[in-house]
């Protein structure tokens, strides 16, 4: 698949995205073709797991749903692509208890549905389920096409950054499709929460020729990453949600053994990633110590997801992090893809 229209590129006096980048080039693209490869049975399987009250709310528009929140004795909230709707529908404890039977909840309070990309998250109160959220995932093909020139040239790893809900995992899946054109089965997808390619033994069709390493429990990620490197000699490895110091150390070790990584971080800017100090999660990846940078990062390319169709590309992460360390804004290329549809922003509504 290729992009149907060439971007209009502006190279003018650098502009500033506050706290994020000094834009040296702005590429504007018209609406791009994006295809949903999800199958109807994926949504049928999901609807069957929902309480009846919730099924009737979303079944007619399930492909538009991004997230469902169900809280005991609270309203049901549904995040559609273009709207956040709060329904005056309440679930009692018996109805919440039904959600316990949809599968085996892992220690991190998550589970997936085999053969789908959907993910459930659970919170309990006094050992009873009190809150459940559902990420309704789709297999979009085409999201990463505006970024293809950088992905095809990537040789030394990729970091996808963004705030929660920005669309990092959806973009990661499509980046893997493009990287898989070069590396196929030598690209191993280490799926921390089985959200990239789905849960269970049966792979989702979006997997293609990629090598899938289901993990499911983030606590097992370190051992699985090390097994992948030692036993299978990957050329590239994908890791979603790098969220612990051990994850970072394992990726740094893989890099030393010739395996390049494509990974996602929860961060709204390179500066926030650089300044993160609570557990020094990312420091092994940017080779930083208390005195500053001590070496190059383990990836050369960075893509910041600012929202649907809005990206900032950092073409040289070593130079970008060096600028951040000196208190300067890193240089970046802004990529803006026009969006089709009636809504420009999500809205909140109360409806019966």
C-alpha positions, -999 to +999 in steps of 0.1 A: +000+000+000+013+035-008+003+070+000-020+084-027-009+120-025+024+137-020+028+160+010+032+197+007+064+206+025+072+239+041+108+247+050+108+282+065+121+299+096+118+273+124+086+275+144+082+263+180+059+237+194+061+248+231+079+223+253+082+198+224+103+208+194+117+234+171+100+226+138+125+227+109+100+214+083+062+210+083+047+183+060+010+187+054-009+158+038-045+155+026-068+128+040-050+095+037-066+061+030-068+040+062-084+005+062-099-013+091-088-050+088-108-061+118-133-089+113-169-089+123-164-120+146-140-100+167-167-075+176-193-103+180-170-120+205-167-088+224-204-080+225-211-115+239-190-107+269-207-074+278-237-071+302-270-069+283-276-033+292-243-023+277-247-045+246-278-026+235-260+007+239-231-001+216-239-029+193-251-007+164-219+014+165-194-010+179-168-002+152-168+034+162-162+026+199-127+031+213-133+024+250-161+014+274-161+021+311-184+002+334-185+011+371-207-004+398-237+019+404-222+045+381-231+055+346-217+037+316-192+058+297-184+051+260-156+068+241-164+068+204-140+081+178-157+115+178-176+117+211-174+108+248-210+097+258-222+092+293-253+070+294-276+071+325-274+033+328-263+017+361-249-018+367-254-036+400-229-059+417-244-090+402-240-075+367-204-065+375-197-100+388-207-114+354-176-097+340-154-119+362-164-149+341-151-136+308-116-151+313-087-154+336-076-121+350-038-116+352-020-101+381-020-067+364-058-067+362-059-073+325-071-099+300-077-102+263-100-122+240-082-148+219-082-140+182-090-103+188-071-072+198-095-061+225-083-057+261-102-057+294-089-039+325-103-046+360-103-029+394-117-046+425-130-033+458-131-057+488-124-085+463-154-077+442-152-062+407-161-026+409-147-011+377-140-026+342-127-008+311-126-022+276-102-011+250-119-018+217-090-022+193-090-023+155-064-034+130-059-002+110-038-004+079-025+029+066-019+049+098+019+047+094+020+054+056+027+091+061+058+080+081+070+054+056+100+074+043+115+074+078+105+038+086+121+025+054+153+042+063+153+032+100+184+012+108+191+016+145+158+014+163+126+035+168+109+050+198+072+059+196+062+084+223+029+098+234+005+104+262-020+076+272-047+073+246-028+092+219-028+061+196+007+048+201-002+011+200-024+015+169+005+033+152+030+007+164+010-021+147+011-004+114+048+005+117+054-032+123+036-039+090+060-016+071+091-029+090+079-064+084+082-058+046+120-058+052+124-082+082+094-105+082+100-134+107+132-118+120+110-091+136+099-105+170+069-088+187+072-091+225+037-084+235+037-073+272-001-072+276-010-091+244-024-059+230-003-055+199-012-088+182-039-102+205-042-127+233-041-165+234-025-190+211-044-181+179-027-151+163-047-122+149-045-120+110-027-087+113+003-107+126+013-117+091+048-131+089+059-114+121+072-137+149+049-134+179+060-137+215+029-135+238+038-124+273+005-112+289+020-103+323+044-073+323+062-090+352+074-117+328+087-092+302+123-092+313+127-130+311+108-132+278+129-104+262+161-121+273+149-155+260+140-139+226+175-124+223+194-155+234+175-182+216+162-166+183+187-140+172+161-113+162+170-085+138+144-063+153+122-065+185+090-047+192+081-039+228+049-021+239+048-001+271+084+001+282+075+008+318+101-007+342+139-004+346+143-041+338+126-036+305+150-008+295+180-029+306+168-059+286+164-037+255+198-022+260+212-057+262+194-068+231+209-038+213+244-049+223+236-082+206+225-067+173+187-066+179+172-032+171+141-022+190+108-005+181+091+005+213+065+027+229+069+050+259+044+070+279+058+105+275+044+137+261+079+150+250+115+140+248+121+164+278+096+146+300+112+112+291+147+127+299+135+142+332+117+111+344+134+103+377+110+083+398+124+049+389+148+060+362+129+037+339+142+051+306+177+061+316+193+029+304+178+035+269+191+071+266+224+062+284+220+089+310+234+092+345+232+119+371+259+140+352+240+139+319+243+120+287+271+093+286+264+078+252+240+075+223+204+063+228+195+028+217+173+041+189+181+067+162+145+076+152+118+091+174+081+096+166+059+116+190+022+110+186+003+142+195-031+130+183-048+115+153-027+123+123-004+147+142+032+136+146+066+151+153+095+131+139+129+133+155+153+122+129+184+120+151+176+110+187+212+114+198+213+150+188+177+155+201+185+142+236+218+162+236+197+193+229+173+184+257+202+178+281+214+214+274+180+229+280+172+234+243+143+223+222+152+194+198+147+198+161+118+179+146+097+175+114+060+181+120+037+158+100+000+168+098-025+145+081-060+160+074-088+141+091-121+132+074-154+133+093-178+157+109-161+161+143-128+178+149-128+173+187-143+147+210-174+160+228-192+149+260-229+143+260-255+129+283-281+108+265-308+083+271 
